[in-house]
Amino acid sequence: MTEKRFIAFDIETAPQPKEKLDLLVPDFKAPGNWKDADKIRDNILEQRAKWYAEAALSPFTGRVLIIGLLGYDGTRSFLEGEEKDILAQFWGIFDRLENAAMPFVFWSGRGAAEEMFDIDFIVTRSRILGVEFNGIVRQRRYYTERIVDLTKELLLWHRDQYLKLTTAAELFNLYDANPALKRKLNDDLVKGENFHLWYTGQGAPMFTPQQQRRMALDYLGNDLGLTAGIAPHIL
């Protein structure tokens, strides 16, 4: 069997600093037919709180904190530092492997064609920060075939379907095949939504900042391992 070569990638994001978010917060309004002043105030406060809580999920209010890469041969690296440098490093790696036509694979969890979180976030943040990247990456609505969302290939692009990375890992028996991979549990300390806190040492005071960072990197490394484990079944 021919060895399938690829690079798996995964990003973790963080919200912009609050002072910057404060300049971007929308002018929220309650439903126009509401009359109760207390309900209107509470509704606006809820909308604002939700917007701040989800700031890391948008490239307009969030930023790339780290990009993890894992090759088909097990070579792993984390791109860290200033956001512009992280993005420039990513595109540099992409360009260096262009002649080999090496696919870059990721897991979005969604079948809809328009939902490609990781690569969309990278491209949009690159444009905002002025980080140049190869024009072949995206031609109008479409990405180059080197960018592969494994979810969409597995779900056959059915837009109403969603599949967790951990569920796909169970389907392909990745945990049994590789005991180093860990199942995600509800009581896990590090999760996608709080990754940026652990990575920056703000997750829990009983752990040192160094311990928290290592736990965060282990979380990201595990997701990379799952993505890379699924890739040969789909490519």
C-alpha positions in Angstrom: 0.0 0.0 0.0 1.3 3.4 -0.9 2.1 5.6 2.1 -0.2 8.5 2.3 1.7 11.7 3.0 0.1 14.7 4.7 0.4 17.4 7.3 -2.3 17.6 9.9 -2.9 21.0 11.5 -5.0 22.4 14.2 -5.3 25.9 15.6 -6.2 27.3 19.0 -7.5 30.9 19.3 -7.9 33.5 22.0 -9.9 36.7 22.2 -8.4 40.0 21.5 -7.5 42.1 24.6 -10.5 43.6 26.3 -9.5 47.1 25.5 -9.6 46.3 21.8 -12.8 44.3 22.1 -14.4 47.3 23.8 -13.9 49.3 20.6 -15.6 46.5 18.5 -18.6 45.6 20.6 -21.8 45.9 18.6 -24.7 48.2 19.6 -27.0 45.4 20.9 -30.7 46.0 21.0 -33.6 44.1 22.6 -36.6 43.0 20.4 -38.4 46.2 19.3 -41.8 45.2 20.8 -40.4 44.9 24.3 -41.5 47.5 26.8 -40.2 46.4 30.2 -37.0 48.4 30.8 -35.5 45.8 33.2 -36.0 43.0 30.6 -34.5 45.2 27.9 -31.5 45.9 30.0 -31.0 42.3 31.0 -31.3 41.1 27.4 -28.7 43.6 26.2 -26.3 42.6 29.0 -26.8 38.9 28.1 -26.1 39.6 24.4 -22.9 41.6 25.4 -21.7 38.8 27.7 -22.2 36.2 25.0 -20.4 38.3 22.5 -17.4 38.7 24.8 -17.4 35.0 25.7 -17.4 33.9 22.1 -14.9 36.5 20.8 -12.2 33.9 20.3 -14.4 32.1 17.7 -14.3 35.0 15.2 -11.2 36.2 13.3 -12.5 39.7 13.7 -12.6 39.6 17.5 -10.1 36.8 18.1 -6.5 35.9 17.2 -4.5 32.8 16.4 -2.7 31.7 19.6 -0.9 28.6 18.4 -0.9 26.3 15.4 0.0 22.7 15.8 1.4 20.6 12.9 1.8 16.8 12.8 3.3 15.0 9.7 2.4 11.6 8.4 5.9 10.5 9.7 5.1 11.6 13.3 7.1 14.9 13.1 5.3 17.4 15.4 5.8 21.1 15.8 4.0 24.0 17.5 4.1 27.5 15.9 4.1 30.0 18.8 4.9 33.6 19.5 3.5 36.8 17.9 0.5 36.1 15.8 2.0 37.6 12.6 5.1 35.3 13.0 2.9 32.3 13.6 1.0 32.9 10.4 4.1 33.6 8.4 5.7 30.4 9.6 2.6 28.4 8.6 2.5 29.8 5.1 6.3 29.3 4.8 5.8 25.6 5.6 2.9 25.4 3.2 5.0 27.0 0.4 8.1 24.8 1.0 6.0 21.7 0.5 4.1 23.0 -2.5 6.2 21.1 -5.0 5.5 17.9 -3.2 1.8 18.7 -3.4 1.6 17.7 0.3 -2.1 18.0 1.5 -2.7 19.9 4.7 -5.6 18.2 6.6 -7.7 19.4 9.5 -11.0 18.5 11.2 -13.8 21.1 11.3 -16.5 18.8 12.6 -19.1 20.0 10.1 -20.3 18.9 6.7 -21.4 22.3 5.4 -19.1 23.6 2.6 -19.0 27.1 4.1 -17.8 26.0 7.5 -14.0 25.5 7.5 -13.0 27.1 10.8 -9.3 26.5 11.0 -8.2 27.5 7.5 -10.8 30.3 7.3 -9.5 31.8 10.5 -5.9 31.6 9.3 -6.7 33.2 6.0 -8.8 36.0 7.4 -6.3 36.8 10.2 -3.5 36.8 7.6 -5.4 39.3 5.5 -6.1 41.6 8.5 -2.5 41.5 9.6 -1.0 41.8 6.2 0.7 38.4 6.2 1.2 37.4 2.6 0.4 33.9 1.4 0.4 32.1 -1.9 -2.6 33.1 -4.1 -3.3 29.5 -5.1 -4.5 28.8 -1.5 -7.9 30.3 -2.3 -9.5 31.3 -5.6 -12.6 33.3 -4.8 -14.9 30.8 -3.0 -12.7 27.8 -3.2 -9.5 26.5 -1.5 -6.8 24.6 -3.3 -7.2 20.8 -3.3 -4.2 20.7 -1.0 -6.4 22.0 1.8 -8.5 19.0 3.0 -11.2 19.1 5.6 -11.4 15.5 6.7 -14.9 16.0 8.2 -16.4 17.0 4.9 -14.8 14.1 3.0 -16.2 11.6 5.6 -19.6 13.2 5.8 -19.7 13.6 2.0 -20.3 17.3 2.3 -23.8 16.9 3.8 -24.4 20.3 5.3 -26.8 19.3 8.0 -24.4 16.8 9.6 -21.9 17.3 12.5 -19.3 14.8 13.8 -17.0 15.3 16.7 -13.3 14.5 16.3 -13.5 12.1 19.3 -16.5 10.3 17.8 -14.7 9.8 14.5 -11.7 8.5 16.5 -14.0 5.9 18.1 -15.3 4.8 14.7 -11.8 4.2 13.4 -10.7 2.5 16.6 -7.8 5.0 17.0 -7.7 4.7 20.8 -7.3 0.9 20.6 -4.7 1.2 17.9 -2.7 3.9 19.7 -2.8 3.8 23.5 -1.0 7.2 23.6 -4.1 8.9 22.4 -6.5 9.9 25.2 -10.3 10.0 25.2 -11.8 13.4 26.1 -13.9 13.3 29.3 -16.5 15.7 30.6 -14.3 16.5 33.6 -11.1 17.2 31.7 -9.6 20.4 32.9 -8.4 21.7 29.5 -11.0 22.1 26.8 -11.2 24.0 23.5 -13.1 26.9 25.0 -10.6 27.5 27.9 -7.4 26.5 26.1 -6.1 30.0 25.9 -6.4 30.4 29.7 -4.4 27.2 30.4 -1.8 28.0 27.7 -1.2 31.4 29.3 -1.1 30.1 32.9 -4.5 31.4 34.0 -6.4 28.1 34.1 -6.2 27.0 37.7 -4.0 28.3 40.6 -3.1 24.8 41.9 -0.9 24.4 38.8 2.2 26.4 37.9 2.1 28.4 34.6 4.6 25.9 33.2 2.4 23.0 34.1 -0.7 24.6 32.7 1.1 25.3 29.4 2.3 21.7 29.2 -1.3 20.5 29.8 -2.6 22.8 27.1 0.1 21.5 24.6 -0.8 17.9 25.5 -4.4 18.7 24.7 -3.5 20.2 21.3 -1.1 17.4 20.6 -3.8 14.8 21.3 -6.1 16.5 18.8 -3.4 16.5 16.2 -2.8 12.8 16.8 -6.5 12.1 16.3 -6.6 14.1 13.1 -3.5 12.4 11.8 -4.9 9.0 12.7 -8.1 9.6 10.7 -6.3 11.1 7.6 -5.1 7.8 6.1 -8.6 6.4 6.1 -9.9 9.3 4.0 -7.2 10.6 1.8 
